[in-house]
């Protein structure tokens, strides 16, 4: 979840280079790209859950999503 690997690479690079940002620009840029992507995905997931749209593989469902599932597959 998130960008744990990317931030680990950035911290490791900073340690190797005496905490000089200039030496770790590619790693830092990769982390920022990952973070932006993570936040976009999180925002989309939140919007879908508020609308009650089901997301395949979602572990946590809102009450609207649960109601939609129960309507789709009623217990007889």
ZAZALO-960053 format. One record per residue (C-alpha): residue in three letters; x, y negated, z. Coordinates in steps of 0.05 Angstrom, whole numbers, plus 5000, padded with zeros to 4 digits. Layout:
N
residuo=ALA | x=X | y=Y | z=Z .
...
//
This chain:
76
residuo=UNK | x=5000 | y=5000 | z=5000 .
residuo=UNK | x=5025 | y=4931 | z=4985 .
residuo=UNK | x=5096 | y=4918 | z=4964 .
residuo=UNK | x=5136 | y=4954 | z=5017 .
residuo=UNK | x=5188 | y=4981 | z=4968 .
residuo=UNK | x=5199 | y=4914 | z=4935 .
residuo=UNK | x=5208 | y=4876 | z=5001 .
residuo=UNK | x=5256 | y=4930 | z=5025 .
residuo=UNK | x=5298 | y=4920 | z=4962 .
residuo=UNK | x=5298 | y=4845 | z=4972 .
residuo=UNK | x=5320 | y=4850 | z=5045 .
residuo=UNK | x=5374 | y=4901 | z=5027 .
residuo=UNK | x=5400 | y=4855 | z=4972 .
residuo=UNK | x=5400 | y=4795 | z=5019 .
residuo=UNK | x=5439 | y=4834 | z=5071 .
residuo=UNK | x=5491 | y=4856 | z=5019 .
residuo=UNK | x=5500 | y=4784 | z=4994 .
residuo=UNK | x=5504 | y=4748 | z=5061 .
residuo=UNK | x=5432 | y=4723 | z=5054 .
residuo=UNK | x=5446 | y=4683 | z=4991 .
residuo=UNK | x=5381 | y=4676 | z=4951 .
residuo=UNK | x=5418 | y=4662 | z=4886 .
residuo=UNK | x=5446 | y=4733 | z=4884 .
residuo=UNK | x=5378 | y=4766 | z=4892 .
residuo=UNK | x=5334 | y=4729 | z=4843 .
residuo=UNK | x=5313 | y=4790 | z=4802 .
residuo=UNK | x=5293 | y=4829 | z=4864 .
residuo=UNK | x=5256 | y=4769 | z=4892 .
residuo=UNK | x=5219 | y=4758 | z=4827 .
residuo=UNK | x=5198 | y=4832 | z=4826 .
residuo=UNK | x=5171 | y=4823 | z=4897 .
residuo=UNK | x=5131 | y=4761 | z=4877 .
residuo=UNK | x=5102 | y=4797 | z=4816 .
residuo=UNK | x=5082 | y=4856 | z=4859 .
residuo=UNK | x=5051 | y=4810 | z=4911 .
residuo=UNK | x=5011 | y=4771 | z=4859 .
residuo=UNK | x=4987 | y=4837 | z=4829 .
residuo=UNK | x=4967 | y=4863 | z=4898 .
residuo=UNK | x=4929 | y=4800 | z=4915 .
residuo=UNK | x=4891 | y=4801 | z=4848 .
residuo=UNK | x=4872 | y=4874 | z=4860 .
residuo=UNK | x=4850 | y=4859 | z=4931 .
residuo=UNK | x=4808 | y=4799 | z=4908 .
residuo=UNK | x=4774 | y=4841 | z=4853 .
residuo=UNK | x=4760 | y=4897 | z=4902 .
residuo=UNK | x=4730 | y=4848 | z=4952 .
residuo=UNK | x=4686 | y=4817 | z=4899 .
residuo=UNK | x=4661 | y=4885 | z=4876 .
residuo=UNK | x=4646 | y=4908 | z=4947 .
residuo=UNK | x=4607 | y=4844 | z=4961 .
residuo=UNK | x=4565 | y=4857 | z=4898 .
residuo=UNK | x=4555 | y=4930 | z=4917 .
residuo=UNK | x=4594 | y=4956 | z=4857 .
residuo=UNK | x=4623 | y=5025 | z=4870 .
residuo=UNK | x=4697 | y=5032 | z=4861 .
residuo=UNK | x=4722 | y=5102 | z=4844 .
residuo=UNK | x=4767 | y=5130 | z=4899 .
residuo=UNK | x=4749 | y=5076 | z=4950 .
residuo=UNK | x=4758 | y=5099 | z=5021 .
residuo=UNK | x=4719 | y=5043 | z=5056 .
residuo=UNK | x=4649 | y=5027 | z=5032 .
residuo=UNK | x=4604 | y=4969 | z=5050 .
residuo=UNK | x=4532 | y=4981 | z=5070 .
residuo=UNK | x=4509 | y=4959 | z=5001 .
residuo=UNK | x=4554 | y=5010 | z=4967 .
residuo=UNK | x=4529 | y=5065 | z=5015 .
residuo=UNK | x=4457 | y=5046 | z=5000 .
residuo=UNK | x=4471 | y=5049 | z=4926 .
residuo=UNK | x=4501 | y=5119 | z=4933 .
residuo=UNK | x=4443 | y=5143 | z=4975 .
residuo=UNK | x=4394 | y=5117 | z=4922 .
residuo=UNK | x=4433 | y=5151 | z=4868 .
residuo=UNK | x=4437 | y=5218 | z=4905 .
residuo=UNK | x=4376 | y=5222 | z=4950 .
residuo=UNK | x=4370 | y=5279 | z=5000 .
residuo=UNK | x=4309 | y=5322 | z=4986 .
//
